[in-house]
Amino acid sequence: MLVAGATSMIQQSARAADVLAVAGCTRQTQAPKLAAVALANKTARIIWKLMVSGERYNPQRAPQPLRSANPTV
């Protein structure tokens, strides 16, 4: 389910470059499915940490997407 959600997020995102940067992937070097799996893995790790610690999700603590050197990407 996480991979399906990540795939949908990448496809529907107007800022797909930002989503891929958070996952540590780029469209030019890695297949979109691999990027979706990386993003799903990152999401699973966040979920696990929240479940184990009992904390609430705080979006201000979330890592900010890396900005592309080329703003048109």
PyMOL Python script that loads the backbone (N, CA, C, O; Angstrom):
from pymol import cmd

cmd.read_pdbstr("""\
ATOM      1  N   MET A   1       0.823  -1.184   0.000  1.00  0.00           N
ATOM      2  CA  MET A   1       0.000   0.000   0.000  1.00  0.00           C
ATOM      3  C   MET A   1       0.870   1.252   0.000  1.00  0.00           C
ATOM      4  O   MET A   1       0.539   2.246  -0.646  1.00  0.00           O
ATOM      5  N   LEU A   2       1.973   1.198   0.720  1.00  0.00           N
ATOM      6  CA  LEU A   2       2.843   2.367   0.753  1.00  0.00           C
ATOM      7  C   LEU A   2       3.467   2.641  -0.609  1.00  0.00           C
ATOM      8  O   LEU A   2       3.604   3.797  -1.009  1.00  0.00           O
ATOM      9  N   VAL A   3       3.845   1.586  -1.322  1.00  0.00           N
ATOM     10  CA  VAL A   3       4.432   1.771  -2.657  1.00  0.00           C
ATOM     11  C   VAL A   3       3.390   2.335  -3.615  1.00  0.00           C
ATOM     12  O   VAL A   3       3.695   3.216  -4.419  1.00  0.00           O
ATOM     13  N   ALA A   4       2.171   1.833  -3.532  1.00  0.00           N
ATOM     14  CA  ALA A   4       1.109   2.349  -4.394  1.00  0.00           C
ATOM     15  C   ALA A   4       0.839   3.821  -4.093  1.00  0.00           C
ATOM     16  O   ALA A   4       0.652   4.616  -5.014  1.00  0.00           O
ATOM     17  N   GLY A   5       0.819   4.182  -2.831  1.00  0.00           N
ATOM     18  CA  GLY A   5       0.615   5.574  -2.455  1.00  0.00           C
ATOM     19  C   GLY A   5       1.760   6.465  -2.904  1.00  0.00           C
ATOM     20  O   GLY A   5       1.533   7.581  -3.373  1.00  0.00           O
ATOM     21  N   ALA A   6       2.984   5.983  -2.766  1.00  0.00           N
ATOM     22  CA  ALA A   6       4.146   6.762  -3.197  1.00  0.00           C
ATOM     23  C   ALA A   6       4.151   6.936  -4.715  1.00  0.00           C
ATOM     24  O   ALA A   6       4.482   8.008  -5.221  1.00  0.00           O
ATOM     25  N   THR A   7       3.782   5.872  -5.441  1.00  0.00           N
ATOM     26  CA  THR A   7       3.701   5.963  -6.896  1.00  0.00           C
ATOM     27  C   THR A   7       2.672   7.001  -7.303  1.00  0.00           C
ATOM     28  O   THR A   7       2.926   7.813  -8.192  1.00  0.00           O
ATOM     29  N   SER A   8       1.518   6.982  -6.664  1.00  0.00           N
ATOM     30  CA  SER A   8       0.474   7.952  -6.953  1.00  0.00           C
ATOM     31  C   SER A   8       0.929   9.366  -6.627  1.00  0.00           C
ATOM     32  O   SER A   8       0.665  10.299  -7.386  1.00  0.00           O
ATOM     33  N   MET A   9       1.611   9.525  -5.503  1.00  0.00           N
ATOM     34  CA  MET A   9       2.086  10.843  -5.118  1.00  0.00           C
ATOM     35  C   MET A   9       3.081  11.390  -6.132  1.00  0.00           C
ATOM     36  O   MET A   9       3.034  12.574  -6.463  1.00  0.00           O
ATOM     37  N   ILE A  10       3.975  10.550  -6.627  1.00  0.00           N
ATOM     38  CA  ILE A  10       4.958  10.984  -7.615  1.00  0.00           C
ATOM     39  C   ILE A  10       4.260  11.360  -8.918  1.00  0.00           C
ATOM     40  O   ILE A  10       4.603  12.371  -9.531  1.00  0.00           O
ATOM     41  N   GLN A  11       3.284  10.558  -9.349  1.00  0.00           N
ATOM     42  CA  GLN A  11       2.593  10.818 -10.606  1.00  0.00           C
ATOM     43  C   GLN A  11       1.725  12.062 -10.532  1.00  0.00           C
ATOM     44  O   GLN A  11       1.636  12.803 -11.511  1.00  0.00           O
ATOM     45  N   GLN A  12       1.091  12.307  -9.410  1.00  0.00           N
ATOM     46  CA  GLN A  12       0.143  13.405  -9.288  1.00  0.00           C
ATOM     47  C   GLN A  12       0.772  14.713  -8.820  1.00  0.00           C
ATOM     48  O   GLN A  12       0.154  15.773  -8.918  1.00  0.00           O
ATOM     49  N   SER A  13       1.972  14.641  -8.322  1.00  0.00           N
ATOM     50  CA  SER A  13       2.601  15.833  -7.762  1.00  0.00           C
ATOM     51  C   SER A  13       3.034  16.798  -8.854  1.00  0.00           C
ATOM     52  O   SER A  13       3.696  16.413  -9.818  1.00  0.00           O
ATOM     53  N   ALA A  14       2.655  18.043  -8.688  1.00  0.00           N
ATOM     54  CA  ALA A  14       3.117  19.075  -9.617  1.00  0.00           C
ATOM     55  C   ALA A  14       4.594  19.356  -9.387  1.00  0.00           C
ATOM     56  O   ALA A  14       5.296  19.825 -10.283  1.00  0.00           O
ATOM     57  N   ARG A  15       5.057  19.064  -8.177  1.00  0.00           N
ATOM     58  CA  ARG A  15       6.466  19.259  -7.837  1.00  0.00           C
ATOM     59  C   ARG A  15       7.125  17.905  -7.661  1.00  0.00           C
ATOM     60  O   ARG A  15       7.688  17.616  -6.605  1.00  0.00           O
ATOM     61  N   ALA A  16       7.058  17.085  -8.680  1.00  0.00           N
ATOM     62  CA  ALA A  16       7.599  15.728  -8.599  1.00  0.00           C
ATOM     63  C   ALA A  16       9.086  15.736  -8.282  1.00  0.00           C
ATOM     64  O   ALA A  16       9.575  14.822  -7.620  1.00  0.00           O
ATOM     65  N   ALA A  17       9.811  16.743  -8.738  1.00  0.00           N
ATOM     66  CA  ALA A  17      11.243  16.819  -8.455  1.00  0.00           C
ATOM     67  C   ALA A  17      11.485  16.941  -6.953  1.00  0.00           C
ATOM     68  O   ALA A  17      12.443  16.361  -6.441  1.00  0.00           O
ATOM     69  N   ASP A  18      10.637  17.683  -6.233  1.00  0.00           N
ATOM     70  CA  ASP A  18      10.774  17.815  -4.785  1.00  0.00           C
ATOM     71  C   ASP A  18      10.476  16.496  -4.082  1.00  0.00           C
ATOM     72  O   ASP A  18      11.168  16.117  -3.137  1.00  0.00           O
ATOM     73  N   VAL A  19       9.443  15.801  -4.548  1.00  0.00           N
ATOM     74  CA  VAL A  19       9.086  14.510  -3.950  1.00  0.00           C
ATOM     75  C   VAL A  19      10.215  13.515  -4.143  1.00  0.00           C
ATOM     76  O   VAL A  19      10.565  12.780  -3.220  1.00  0.00           O
ATOM     77  N   LEU A  20      10.783  13.488  -5.334  1.00  0.00           N
ATOM     78  CA  LEU A  20      11.875  12.562  -5.608  1.00  0.00           C
ATOM     79  C   LEU A  20      13.125  12.936  -4.830  1.00  0.00           C
ATOM     80  O   LEU A  20      13.874  12.056  -4.405  1.00  0.00           O
ATOM     81  N   ALA A  21      13.359  14.224  -4.638  1.00  0.00           N
ATOM     82  CA  ALA A  21      14.530  14.651  -3.882  1.00  0.00           C
ATOM     83  C   ALA A  21      14.425  14.195  -2.432  1.00  0.00           C
ATOM     84  O   ALA A  21      15.426  13.803  -1.833  1.00  0.00           O
ATOM     85  N   VAL A  22      13.231  14.242  -1.868  1.00  0.00           N
ATOM     86  CA  VAL A  22      13.037  13.766  -0.494  1.00  0.00           C
ATOM     87  C   VAL A  22      13.362  12.280  -0.406  1.00  0.00           C
ATOM     88  O   VAL A  22      13.933  11.819   0.582  1.00  0.00           O
ATOM     89  N   ALA A  23      12.995  11.534  -1.445  1.00  0.00           N
ATOM     90  CA  ALA A  23      13.273  10.096  -1.465  1.00  0.00           C
ATOM     91  C   ALA A  23      14.726   9.807  -1.802  1.00  0.00           C
ATOM     92  O   ALA A  23      15.170   8.665  -1.684  1.00  0.00           O
ATOM     93  N   GLY A  24      15.473  10.822  -2.220  1.00  0.00           N
ATOM     94  CA  GLY A  24      16.869  10.624  -2.573  1.00  0.00           C
ATOM     95  C   GLY A  24      17.049  10.077  -3.975  1.00  0.00           C
ATOM     96  O   GLY A  24      18.070   9.453  -4.264  1.00  0.00           O
ATOM     97  N   CYS A  25      16.093  10.294  -4.843  1.00  0.00           N
ATOM     98  CA  CYS A  25      16.136   9.766  -6.205  1.00  0.00           C
ATOM     99  C   CYS A  25      15.955  10.887  -7.211  1.00  0.00           C
ATOM    100  O   CYS A  25      15.445  11.958  -6.881  1.00  0.00           O
ATOM    101  N   THR A  26      16.369  10.635  -8.417  1.00  0.00           N
ATOM    102  CA  THR A  26      16.100  11.564  -9.509  1.00  0.00           C
ATOM    103  C   THR A  26      15.560  10.787 -10.688  1.00  0.00           C
ATOM    104  O   THR A  26      15.935   9.632 -10.895  1.00  0.00           O
ATOM    105  N   ARG A  27      14.699  11.393 -11.453  1.00  0.00           N
ATOM    106  CA  ARG A  27      14.112  10.729 -12.613  1.00  0.00           C
ATOM    107  C   ARG A  27      15.159  10.329 -13.634  1.00  0.00           C
ATOM    108  O   ARG A  27      15.019   9.299 -14.292  1.00  0.00           O
ATOM    109  N   GLN A  28      16.202  11.124 -13.775  1.00  0.00           N
ATOM    110  CA  GLN A  28      17.191  10.860 -14.809  1.00  0.00           C
ATOM    111  C   GLN A  28      18.031   9.629 -14.508  1.00  0.00           C
ATOM    112  O   GLN A  28      18.468   8.945 -15.433  1.00  0.00           O
ATOM    113  N   THR A  29      18.263   9.336 -13.256  1.00  0.00           N
ATOM    114  CA  THR A  29      19.184   8.260 -12.924  1.00  0.00           C
ATOM    115  C   THR A  29      18.509   6.996 -12.417  1.00  0.00           C
ATOM    116  O   THR A  29      19.111   5.922 -12.447  1.00  0.00           O
ATOM    117  N   GLN A  30      17.279   7.103 -11.956  1.00  0.00           N
ATOM    118  CA  GLN A  30      16.633   5.927 -11.387  1.00  0.00           C
ATOM    119  C   GLN A  30      15.209   5.795 -11.914  1.00  0.00           C
ATOM    120  O   GLN A  30      14.537   6.790 -12.188  1.00  0.00           O
ATOM    121  N   ALA A  31      14.769   4.567 -12.048  1.00  0.00           N
ATOM    122  CA  ALA A  31      13.427   4.291 -12.544  1.00  0.00           C
ATOM    123  C   ALA A  31      12.373   4.839 -11.583  1.00  0.00           C
ATOM    124  O   ALA A  31      12.594   4.855 -10.373  1.00  0.00           O
ATOM    125  N   PRO A  32      11.240   5.282 -12.103  1.00  0.00           N
ATOM    126  CA  PRO A  32      10.185   5.812 -11.217  1.00  0.00           C
ATOM    127  C   PRO A  32       9.718   4.809 -10.162  1.00  0.00           C
ATOM    128  O   PRO A  32       9.389   5.206  -9.045  1.00  0.00           O
ATOM    129  N   LYS A  33       9.684   3.523 -10.495  1.00  0.00           N
ATOM    130  CA  LYS A  33       9.278   2.516  -9.499  1.00  0.00           C
ATOM    131  C   LYS A  33      10.273   2.437  -8.353  1.00  0.00           C
ATOM    132  O   LYS A  33       9.886   2.266  -7.197  1.00  0.00           O
ATOM    133  N   LEU A  34      11.552   2.561  -8.675  1.00  0.00           N
ATOM    134  CA  LEU A  34      12.573   2.547  -7.636  1.00  0.00           C
ATOM    135  C   LEU A  34      12.422   3.766  -6.731  1.00  0.00           C
ATOM    136  O   LEU A  34      12.591   3.668  -5.516  1.00  0.00           O
ATOM    137  N   ALA A  35      12.107   4.899  -7.317  1.00  0.00           N
ATOM    138  CA  ALA A  35      11.874   6.106  -6.532  1.00  0.00           C
ATOM    139  C   ALA A  35      10.658   5.926  -5.621  1.00  0.00           C
ATOM    140  O   ALA A  35      10.666   6.370  -4.473  1.00  0.00           O
ATOM    141  N   ALA A  36       9.615   5.276  -6.137  1.00  0.00           N
ATOM    142  CA  ALA A  36       8.417   5.045  -5.330  1.00  0.00           C
ATOM    143  C   ALA A  36       8.725   4.117  -4.151  1.00  0.00           C
ATOM    144  O   ALA A  36       8.225   4.332  -3.046  1.00  0.00           O
ATOM    145  N   VAL A  37       9.540   3.096  -4.380  1.00  0.00           N
ATOM    146  CA  VAL A  37       9.908   2.176  -3.300  1.00  0.00           C
ATOM    147  C   VAL A  37      10.749   2.916  -2.249  1.00  0.00           C
ATOM    148  O   VAL A  37      10.581   2.694  -1.049  1.00  0.00           O
ATOM    149  N   ALA A  38      11.645   3.785  -2.699  1.00  0.00           N
ATOM    150  CA  ALA A  38      12.459   4.559  -1.755  1.00  0.00           C
ATOM    151  C   ALA A  38      11.585   5.488  -0.924  1.00  0.00           C
ATOM    152  O   ALA A  38      11.793   5.620   0.282  1.00  0.00           O
ATOM    153  N   LEU A  39      10.615   6.129  -1.554  1.00  0.00           N
ATOM    154  CA  LEU A  39       9.714   7.019  -0.826  1.00  0.00           C
ATOM    155  C   LEU A  39       8.833   6.229   0.143  1.00  0.00           C
ATOM    156  O   LEU A  39       8.578   6.686   1.257  1.00  0.00           O
ATOM    157  N   ALA A  40       8.368   5.051  -0.269  1.00  0.00           N
ATOM    158  CA  ALA A  40       7.567   4.200   0.612  1.00  0.00           C
ATOM    159  C   ALA A  40       8.392   3.735   1.814  1.00  0.00           C
ATOM    160  O   ALA A  40       7.882   3.667   2.933  1.00  0.00           O
ATOM    161  N   ASN A  41       9.660   3.418   1.581  1.00  0.00           N
ATOM    162  CA  ASN A  41      10.554   3.003   2.672  1.00  0.00           C
ATOM    163  C   ASN A  41      10.723   4.134   3.677  1.00  0.00           C
ATOM    164  O   ASN A  41      10.696   3.909   4.886  1.00  0.00           O
ATOM    165  N   LYS A  42      10.896   5.341   3.176  1.00  0.00           N
ATOM    166  CA  LYS A  42      11.051   6.495   4.055  1.00  0.00           C
ATOM    167  C   LYS A  42       9.781   6.717   4.886  1.00  0.00           C
ATOM    168  O   LYS A  42       9.848   7.008   6.080  1.00  0.00           O
ATOM    169  N   THR A  43       8.633   6.574   4.235  1.00  0.00           N
ATOM    170  CA  THR A  43       7.355   6.724   4.926  1.00  0.00           C
ATOM    171  C   THR A  43       7.191   5.651   5.995  1.00  0.00           C
ATOM    172  O   THR A  43       6.736   5.938   7.102  1.00  0.00           O
ATOM    173  N   ALA A  44       7.561   4.415   5.667  1.00  0.00           N
ATOM    174  CA  ALA A  44       7.450   3.316   6.631  1.00  0.00           C
ATOM    175  C   ALA A  44       8.334   3.568   7.852  1.00  0.00           C
ATOM    176  O   ALA A  44       7.935   3.279   8.980  1.00  0.00           O
ATOM    177  N   ARG A  45       9.517   4.098   7.630  1.00  0.00           N
ATOM    178  CA  ARG A  45      10.413   4.390   8.760  1.00  0.00           C
ATOM    179  C   ARG A  45       9.840   5.475   9.666  1.00  0.00           C
ATOM    180  O   ARG A  45       9.959   5.395  10.888  1.00  0.00           O
ATOM    181  N   ILE A  46       9.218   6.491   9.067  1.00  0.00           N
ATOM    182  CA  ILE A  46       8.589   7.553   9.857  1.00  0.00           C
ATOM    183  C   ILE A  46       7.427   6.980  10.662  1.00  0.00           C
ATOM    184  O   ILE A  46       7.281   7.275  11.848  1.00  0.00           O
ATOM    185  N   ILE A  47       6.599   6.155  10.012  1.00  0.00           N
ATOM    186  CA  ILE A  47       5.456   5.539  10.691  1.00  0.00           C
ATOM    187  C   ILE A  47       5.936   4.673  11.854  1.00  0.00           C
ATOM    188  O   ILE A  47       5.379   4.736  12.950  1.00  0.00           O
ATOM    189  N   TRP A  48       6.968   3.867  11.616  1.00  0.00           N
ATOM    190  CA  TRP A  48       7.491   2.993  12.669  1.00  0.00           C
ATOM    191  C   TRP A  48       7.975   3.813  13.868  1.00  0.00           C
ATOM    192  O   TRP A  48       7.669   3.484  15.015  1.00  0.00           O
ATOM    193  N   LYS A  49       8.719   4.864  13.602  1.00  0.00           N
ATOM    194  CA  LYS A  49       9.234   5.706  14.678  1.00  0.00           C
ATOM    195  C   LYS A  49       8.092   6.315  15.491  1.00  0.00           C
ATOM    196  O   LYS A  49       8.166   6.370  16.718  1.00  0.00           O
ATOM    197  N   LEU A  50       7.044   6.767  14.819  1.00  0.00           N
ATOM    198  CA  LEU A  50       5.909   7.350  15.518  1.00  0.00           C
ATOM    199  C   LEU A  50       5.176   6.307  16.352  1.00  0.00           C
ATOM    200  O   LEU A  50       4.735   6.598  17.464  1.00  0.00           O
ATOM    201  N   MET A  51       5.044   5.104  15.823  1.00  0.00           N
ATOM    202  CA  MET A  51       4.358   4.044  16.569  1.00  0.00           C
ATOM    203  C   MET A  51       5.147   3.626  17.800  1.00  0.00           C
ATOM    204  O   MET A  51       4.572   3.434  18.872  1.00  0.00           O
ATOM    205  N   VAL A  52       6.456   3.483  17.656  1.00  0.00           N
ATOM    206  CA  VAL A  52       7.288   3.013  18.762  1.00  0.00           C
ATOM    207  C   VAL A  52       7.414   4.074  19.855  1.00  0.00           C
ATOM    208  O   VAL A  52       7.356   3.755  21.043  1.00  0.00           O
ATOM    209  N   SER A  53       7.585   5.330  19.453  1.00  0.00           N
ATOM    210  CA  SER A  53       7.822   6.388  20.434  1.00  0.00           C
ATOM    211  C   SER A  53       6.534   6.950  21.022  1.00  0.00           C
ATOM    212  O   SER A  53       6.550   7.523  22.112  1.00  0.00           O
ATOM    213  N   GLY A  54       5.417   6.792  20.310  1.00  0.00           N
ATOM    214  CA  GLY A  54       4.161   7.360  20.790  1.00  0.00           C
ATOM    215  C   GLY A  54       4.036   8.843  20.502  1.00  0.00           C
ATOM    216  O   GLY A  54       3.079   9.480  20.944  1.00  0.00           O
ATOM    217  N   GLU A  55       4.987   9.401  19.769  1.00  0.00           N
ATOM    218  CA  GLU A  55       4.942  10.822  19.424  1.00  0.00           C
ATOM    219  C   GLU A  55       3.864  11.087  18.382  1.00  0.00           C
ATOM    220  O   GLU A  55       3.366  10.173  17.724  1.00  0.00           O
ATOM    221  N   ARG A  56       3.521  12.353  18.253  1.00  0.00           N
ATOM    222  CA  ARG A  56       2.620  12.786  17.180  1.00  0.00           C
ATOM    223  C   ARG A  56       3.465  13.334  16.043  1.00  0.00           C
ATOM    224  O   ARG A  56       4.557  13.854  16.272  1.00  0.00           O
ATOM    225  N   TYR A  57       2.968  13.222  14.824  1.00  0.00           N
ATOM    226  CA  TYR A  57       3.703  13.725  13.672  1.00  0.00           C
ATOM    227  C   TYR A  57       3.761  15.241  13.722  1.00  0.00           C
ATOM    228  O   TYR A  57       2.737  15.899  13.908  1.00  0.00           O
ATOM    229  N   ASN A  58       4.943  15.793  13.559  1.00  0.00           N
ATOM    230  CA  ASN A  58       5.157  17.231  13.559  1.00  0.00           C
ATOM    231  C   ASN A  58       5.748  17.624  12.211  1.00  0.00           C
ATOM    232  O   ASN A  58       6.930  17.373  11.973  1.00  0.00           O
ATOM    233  N   PRO A  59       4.960  18.235  11.316  1.00  0.00           N
ATOM    234  CA  PRO A  59       5.471  18.559   9.985  1.00  0.00           C
ATOM    235  C   PRO A  59       6.634  19.554  10.002  1.00  0.00           C
ATOM    236  O   PRO A  59       7.409  19.597   9.047  1.00  0.00           O
ATOM    237  N   GLN A  60       6.775  20.351  11.058  1.00  0.00           N
ATOM    238  CA  GLN A  60       7.901  21.287  11.127  1.00  0.00           C
ATOM    239  C   GLN A  60       9.229  20.555  11.286  1.00  0.00           C
ATOM    240  O   GLN A  60      10.276  21.085  10.916  1.00  0.00           O
ATOM    241  N   ARG A  61       9.195  19.346  11.833  1.00  0.00           N
ATOM    242  CA  ARG A  61      10.421  18.565  11.990  1.00  0.00           C
ATOM    243  C   ARG A  61      10.756  17.753  10.756  1.00  0.00           C
ATOM    244  O   ARG A  61      11.847  17.191  10.660  1.00  0.00           O
ATOM    245  N   ALA A  62       9.830  17.685   9.808  1.00  0.00           N
ATOM    246  CA  ALA A  62      10.041  16.895   8.588  1.00  0.00           C
ATOM    247  C   ALA A  62      11.151  17.530   7.762  1.00  0.00           C
ATOM    248  O   ALA A  62      11.246  18.755   7.687  1.00  0.00           O
ATOM    249  N   PRO A  63      11.992  16.707   7.143  1.00  0.00           N
ATOM    250  CA  PRO A  63      13.054  17.267   6.309  1.00  0.00           C
ATOM    251  C   PRO A  63      12.472  17.999   5.110  1.00  0.00           C
ATOM    252  O   PRO A  63      11.504  17.548   4.497  1.00  0.00           O
ATOM    253  N   GLN A  64      13.070  19.120   4.792  1.00  0.00           N
ATOM    254  CA  GLN A  64      12.613  19.900   3.653  1.00  0.00           C
ATOM    255  C   GLN A  64      13.178  19.324   2.372  1.00  0.00           C
ATOM    256  O   GLN A  64      14.309  18.837   2.363  1.00  0.00           O
ATOM    257  N   PRO A  65      12.406  19.370   1.277  1.00  0.00           N
ATOM    258  CA  PRO A  65      12.913  18.834   0.013  1.00  0.00           C
ATOM    259  C   PRO A  65      14.124  19.619  -0.475  1.00  0.00           C
ATOM    260  O   PRO A  65      14.235  20.827  -0.267  1.00  0.00           O
ATOM    261  N   LEU A  66      15.020  18.900  -1.123  1.00  0.00           N
ATOM    262  CA  LEU A  66      16.160  19.556  -1.719  1.00  0.00           C
ATOM    263  C   LEU A  66      15.712  20.341  -2.928  1.00  0.00           C
ATOM    264  O   LEU A  66      14.872  19.869  -3.694  1.00  0.00           O
ATOM    265  N   ARG A  67      16.241  21.504  -3.112  1.00  0.00           N
ATOM    266  CA  ARG A  67      15.860  22.325  -4.249  1.00  0.00           C
ATOM    267  C   ARG A  67      16.792  22.013  -5.414  1.00  0.00           C
ATOM    268  O   ARG A  67      18.005  21.880  -5.253  1.00  0.00           O
ATOM    269  N   SER A  68      16.190  21.902  -6.575  1.00  0.00           N
ATOM    270  CA  SER A  68      16.946  21.615  -7.796  1.00  0.00           C
ATOM    271  C   SER A  68      17.742  22.847  -8.199  1.00  0.00           C
ATOM    272  O   SER A  68      17.304  23.976  -7.977  1.00  0.00           O
ATOM    273  N   ALA A  69      18.910  22.629  -8.790  1.00  0.00           N
ATOM    274  CA  ALA A  69      19.721  23.749  -9.291  1.00  0.00           C
ATOM    275  C   ALA A  69      19.015  24.420 -10.462  1.00  0.00           C
ATOM    276  O   ALA A  69      19.192  25.614 -10.701  1.00  0.00           O
ATOM    277  N   ASN A  70      18.218  23.650 -11.188  1.00  0.00           N
ATOM    278  CA  ASN A  70      17.473  24.162 -12.328  1.00  0.00           C
ATOM    279  C   ASN A  70      16.017  24.299 -11.908  1.00  0.00           C
ATOM    280  O   ASN A  70      15.334  23.285 -11.766  1.00  0.00           O
ATOM    281  N   PRO A  71      15.511  25.529 -11.700  1.00  0.00           N
ATOM    282  CA  PRO A  71      14.152  25.686 -11.186  1.00  0.00           C
ATOM    283  C   PRO A  71      13.058  25.234 -12.155  1.00  0.00           C
ATOM    284  O   PRO A  71      11.902  25.132 -11.745  1.00  0.00           O
ATOM    285  N   THR A  72      13.370  24.967 -13.395  1.00  0.00           N
ATOM    286  CA  THR A  72      12.358  24.529 -14.358  1.00  0.00           C
ATOM    287  C   THR A  72      12.146  23.037 -14.317  1.00  0.00           C
ATOM    288  O   THR A  72      11.249  22.526 -14.988  1.00  0.00           O
ATOM    289  N   VAL A  73      12.968  22.303 -13.530  1.00  0.00           N
ATOM    290  CA  VAL A  73      12.846  20.840 -13.460  1.00  0.00           C
ATOM    291  C   VAL A  73      11.727  20.454 -12.554  1.00  0.00           C
ATOM    292  O   VAL A  73      11.467  19.266 -12.366  1.00  0.00           O
TER     293      VAL A  73
END
""", "prot")
cmd.dss("prot")
cmd.show_as("cartoon", "prot")
cmd.util.cbc("prot")
cmd.orient("prot")
